[in-house]
């Protein structure tokens, strides 16, 4: 574990690419499909950080990123990324090394992201709510050599977690802290580094991972999603074009910046492709966000359904309204037509439904789509080369227009989770289609033709306020409590969160309270966004004919008891 300075690692050690190590456990695109995407012009062979390089060359003095404490032009951000990249290389972080990145919404998040890319490292995009259970898992799977965190955020001290992670994972050689660093490396020393620049690295292989996103989690701990340079550069460019973004737009990152949605759909990266500035906020409340939108004349943002509904409601009482918004993407869980109309009427007529996943596939409605399409569908595929199949329980295609599970593949959809052979055997069809676990129908005629409607899900997950929570993972935590005999994690409908997390529990003896349960989960390092909202004691859990917990009956009983 490094102390509060940049140790002298000699003449930039380990700067040669370690692509062999990075490629272990990575599932590449099949050669035939990769060639097709190159011929179509989707893949251009550029490294992901070229998005910043090109923006700095085209619009050097335009504002690139803004937060309450900082404003950087594209040229300044580009130079700072070079400096941080050199500092990371001086520490011994080499091309291909994985680094856990867990910073709150701020300009420093963008600086760290591009600094890592300049060093040739592969950021692992952790979220602020992840705790020791998740970060330890990410460190183990990715083989990460470093961790970048804030000192404190949202009332949580990340340094205590970092100390535990460093002790349990010796491969984490460096911990870098933005703020009061304690025994770790201060982020400020990277920003002030005045050593020699990074040696010109070998060309980045655009077929290899540029960064690792985190899955929402459907069974067990979240998985790592390898997004290649080629597919993620395309993702950012194509999203910005589909949203009709220009340099006159201003994008607001209101959701955690490490999410795929505010990162590249179009998000920070898509905005850069057209020279538009990005504003970061750590407070998405209507009072704070509306003032920010008004001050910066923000035009585009992405929200989860619950937050969009809250913003729409707040338009009735907030003195400053978000009148500059022209396009607001809303997703994260299924939206009712009534909620969609409410957001259209109250917040912005430029509301767009988006249905996508960090694994790749994106569907969204477009500017100019009819109201009927905006209200009743979750959009159409971003790319002409996106392939969708809708299948029944046996994996056979259903007739056009009927419901079934959505399977997808395309130029920006993964071909396998990173170092997760068992999960990949379940998550992909023999011909390389990703099983989304979402139950959909694809309309076949009228103005909705080709658009997707999400009607339910197959995977056992809870969509709470835009976060996907694995019921299985939470149940594993619950079953370790000595007072709990049996437990089922289920989703209950909620007007604000979309779904809230309910722990239906059979106790062994004295029941515990919800506060006691969540304190226990906190001690276990469970993710902050996976804590139950409701604790429901039950005498027994209903079961199916084969002895499995019947969660449908659990929910029906709980709803009936309200």
Helices and strands as residue ranges (DSSP letters): H 19-23, H 31-39, H 50-58, E 63-66, E 71-73, H 74-91, E 98-102, H 107-118, E 122-125, H 132-142, E 146-150, E 152-153, E 156-157, H 158-168, E 174-178, E 185-186, H 187-191, E 209-214, E 224-228, H 229-242, E 250-253, H 260-264, H 267-273, E 277-280, H 286-296, E 300-304, H 305-314, E 327-331, H 337-346, E 351-356, E 362-364, H 371-376, E 380-381, E 387-391, E 404-409, H 421-427, E 434-442, G 446-448, E 452-457, E 461-464, E 467-470, H 471-478, E 484-494, E 498-507, H 514-523, G 528-530, E 534-537, H 551-560
